[in-house]
Amino acid sequence: MKIIPISLPTPFYIGAVNVYLIKEDPLTLIDTGPKTTEAIDALRAGLRQAGINIGDIRRIVLTHAHEDHCGLARSLRDEAKDAEVFVHDWETGHRAARLEHEENLKLLQRAGVPDDEIQSMRRLYEQVRQYADSLDDEHCRALNDEDELEFETGMLRVIHTPGHTPGSCSFLREADRTIIAGDCVLKRVTPNPVISPDPIDPSRRFRSLAEYLVSLARVRSFAPTLVYGGHGEPIHDYEELFNRYLRAINERQATVLRLVPKNGATAWEVSRQMFPDADDVHRFLAVSEAVAHLDQAHSEGKIALELSDSREVYRQLSRE
């Protein structure tokens, strides 16, 4: 089973995105890149170099449904004569207008994001959503943990690795312990835990950081020899990266705890202290990061949480 990485340009701050061609029957593309002329041209060129046309693709598999990873899925499916599209049921990013959904807006309001900032985030998302055509749920097949994607001479095991998003999935080739990890594992940066409704109970918030730590440990349990990420270079020493991630997460947690005052603060207020210069979409990512760490600290009994005017306020624990 031959795995061929193809790097595609994106209009997003993180830069190029990696998609992966599995050159074996049934021909499979893992992730697609965004819906831009530059990305589709680069994808066609990469496939031609591998002796493949888009019409030859039989299966499209999504690690997660952010625009830079799923944007071309619908048009590729159509051009490939209804190739099957696979995505985890907990992913909702392929839907149109995520920030229009009531459950998403309520999460931002509970985090203390002012109404004018929420409107700004919605306008920014309107620009982002142009890079993906929404997929109808009935046109997608579900990826489930421990499923096997079978090929002519081998298989990839589906590993549900939530954290970056609730339905993020990685794919394990057990023969040589190679993993395609999407944005669960990136060599140069720690992935953002993006604020999301809980897929089981949308009125609650998905505990992204806690789930992400479990996912990192699960990837580690396979002792991978090679990890292909959604951006950047492949990882040959996962153990070193795992420990670097843990150090970075613990340092950020300590920073967040120092920023929680005795009289209380919302996640939005903490995020503005953490990232005072953040602008545009980075403000959404900043509040997502703050929420994730505050959730984790509260679950570990390090800070107190109360509801004030429908906003969550975090406080230092009183010392008797």
Residue pairs with C-beta under 8 A, 6 or more apart in sequence:
1 22
1 24
1 151
1 153
1 154
1 156
1 173
1 175
2 22
2 23
2 24
3 20
3 21
3 22
3 23
3 173
3 178
3 180
3 228
4 20
4 21
4 22
4 23
4 46
4 50
5 18
5 19
5 20
5 228
5 234
6 18
6 19
6 20
6 21
6 42
6 43
6 46
6 47
7 16
7 17
7 18
7 42
7 46
8 16
8 17
8 18
8 19
8 33
8 34
8 38
8 39
8 42
8 43
8 46
9 16
9 36
9 38
9 39
9 42
10 16
10 17
10 33
10 34
10 36
10 39
10 68
10 131
11 34
11 36
11 131
12 34
12 67
12 68
13 281
13 282
14 68
14 189
14 231
15 231
16 231
17 31
17 33
17 34
17 39
17 68
17 69
17 230
17 231
18 31
18 228
18 229
18 230
18 231
18 232
19 29
19 30
19 31
19 32
19 33
19 43
20 29
20 30
20 31
20 180
20 228
21 27
21 28
21 29
21 30
21 46
21 47
21 50
21 52
22 28
22 29
22 30
22 151
22 156
23 50
23 52
24 151
24 152
24 153
24 154
25 58
25 151
25 152
26 58
26 59
26 151
27 52
27 56
27 57
27 58
27 59
28 57
28 58
28 59
28 60
28 61
28 149
28 151
29 57
29 59
29 60
29 61
29 76
30 61
30 62
30 63
30 171
30 180
31 61
31 62
31 63
31 69
31 70
31 182
31 230
32 43
32 60
32 62
32 69
32 70
32 71
32 72
32 73
32 76
33 39
33 40
33 42
33 43
33 68
33 69
33 71
33 72
34 67
34 68
34 71
34 72
34 131
34 132
35 67
35 71
35 72
35 75
35 130
35 131
35 132
35 133
36 71
36 131
39 71
39 72
40 72
40 75
43 54
43 72
44 54
47 53
47 54
54 76
54 79
54 80
55 79
55 80
55 81
56 80
57 76
57 80
57 83
58 80
58 83
58 84
59 83
59 84
59 86
59 149
60 73
60 76
60 77
60 80
60 83
60 84
60 85
60 86
61 85
61 86
61 87
61 143
61 149
61 171
62 69
62 70
62 73
62 85
62 86
62 87
62 91
62 94
62 169
63 69
63 168
63 169
63 170
63 171
63 180
63 181
63 182
63 183
63 184
63 230
64 70
64 87
64 88
64 91
64 93
64 164
64 165
64 167
64 168
64 169
64 182
64 183
65 87
65 91
65 92
65 93
65 94
65 165
65 167
66 93
66 165
66 183
67 93
67 128
67 129
67 131
67 132
68 131
69 182
69 183
69 230
70 87
70 93
70 94
70 132
70 135
71 131
71 132
71 133
72 132
73 85
73 94
73 132
73 133
73 135
74 133
74 134
74 135
74 139
75 133
76 83
77 83
77 84
77 85
77 135
77 139
84 141
85 135
85 139
85 140
85 141
86 140
86 141
86 142
86 143
86 149
87 94
87 135
87 140
87 141
87 142
87 143
87 167
88 142
88 143
88 144
88 160
88 166
88 167
88 168
88 169
89 142
89 143
89 144
89 167
89 199
90 162
90 165
90 166
90 167
90 199
91 165
91 166
91 167
91 168
92 98
92 101
92 167
92 196
92 199
93 132
93 165
94 132
94 134
94 135
94 140
95 101
95 134
96 129
96 134
97 125
97 129
98 104
98 125
98 129
99 105
99 121
99 122
99 125
100 122
101 197
103 197
103 202
103 203
104 196
104 197
105 118
106 203
107 195
107 196
107 197
107 205
108 118
108 121
108 195
108 287
109 115
109 118
109 310
109 311
110 205
110 310
110 311
110 312
111 195
111 266
111 267
111 268
111 287
111 290
111 291
111 311
111 312
112 266
112 267
112 268
112 269
112 311
112 312
112 313
113 121
113 268
113 287
114 268
117 268
117 283
120 283
121 281
121 283
121 284
124 280
124 281
124 284
128 281
143 158
143 160
143 167
143 169
144 158
144 160
145 158
145 159
145 160
146 157
146 158
146 159
147 157
147 158
148 155
148 156
148 157
148 158
149 155
149 156
149 157
149 158
149 171
154 173
154 175
155 173
156 171
156 172
156 173
156 180
157 171
157 172
157 173
157 174
158 169
158 170
158 171
159 169
159 170
159 171
159 172
159 179
159 218
159 219
159 222
160 167
160 168
160 169
161 168
161 169
161 170
161 181
161 182
161 184
161 215
161 218
161 219
162 168
162 206
162 208
162 211
162 212
162 214
162 215
163 184
163 191
163 193
163 208
163 209
163 211
163 212
163 213
163 214
163 215
163 216
164 182
164 183
164 184
164 191
164 192
164 193
164 194
164 208
164 212
165 183
165 194
165 196
166 196
166 198
166 199
166 206
166 208
166 211
167 199
168 182
168 183
168 184
168 215
169 182
170 179
170 180
170 181
170 182
170 184
170 185
170 219
171 179
171 180
172 178
172 179
172 222
172 224
173 179
176 225
176 226
177 222
177 223
177 224
177 225
177 226
178 224
178 225
178 226
178 227
178 228
179 185
179 219
179 222
179 224
179 226
179 227
179 228
180 227
180 228
181 219
181 227
181 228
181 229
181 230
182 229
182 230
183 191
183 229
183 230
183 231
184 191
184 212
184 215
184 216
184 219
184 229
185 191
185 216
185 219
185 227
185 229
185 235
185 238
185 241
186 229
186 230
186 231
186 232
187 229
187 232
187 233
187 234
187 235
187 241
188 231
188 232
188 233
189 231
189 232
190 245
190 248
190 249
191 212
192 285
192 288
192 289
193 208
193 209
193 212
193 288
193 289
193 292
194 208
194 285
194 288
195 205
195 206
195 208
195 284
195 287
195 288
195 291
195 292
196 205
196 206
196 208
197 203
197 204
197 205
197 206
198 204
198 205
198 206
198 207
199 206
205 291
205 295
207 295
207 296
207 299
208 288
208 292
208 295
209 249
209 292
209 293
209 295
209 296
210 295
210 296
210 299
212 292
213 249
216 242
216 245
216 246
219 227
219 238
219 242
220 238
220 239
220 242
224 235
224 238
225 236
226 234
226 235
226 236
227 234
227 235
227 238
227 241
228 234
228 235
229 235
235 241
252 289
252 293
253 293
253 296
253 297
255 274
256 270
256 274
256 290
256 293
256 294
256 297
257 297
257 302
257 303
259 265
259 270
259 273
259 274
260 270
260 294
260 297
260 303
260 314
260 315
260 316
261 315
261 316
262 315
262 316
262 318
263 315
264 306
264 308
264 313
264 314
264 315
265 313
265 314
265 315
266 311
266 312
266 313
266 314
267 287
267 290
267 291
267 294
267 312
267 314
268 287
268 290
270 290
270 294
270 314
271 278
271 283
271 286
271 287
271 289
271 290
272 278
272 286
274 286
274 289
274 290
275 282
275 283
275 286
275 289
278 285
278 286
294 303
294 305
294 314
297 303
297 314
298 304
298 305
298 314
301 317
302 317
303 314
303 315
303 316
303 317
304 314
304 315
304 316
304 317
304 318
305 312
305 313
305 314
305 315
306 312
306 313
306 315
307 313
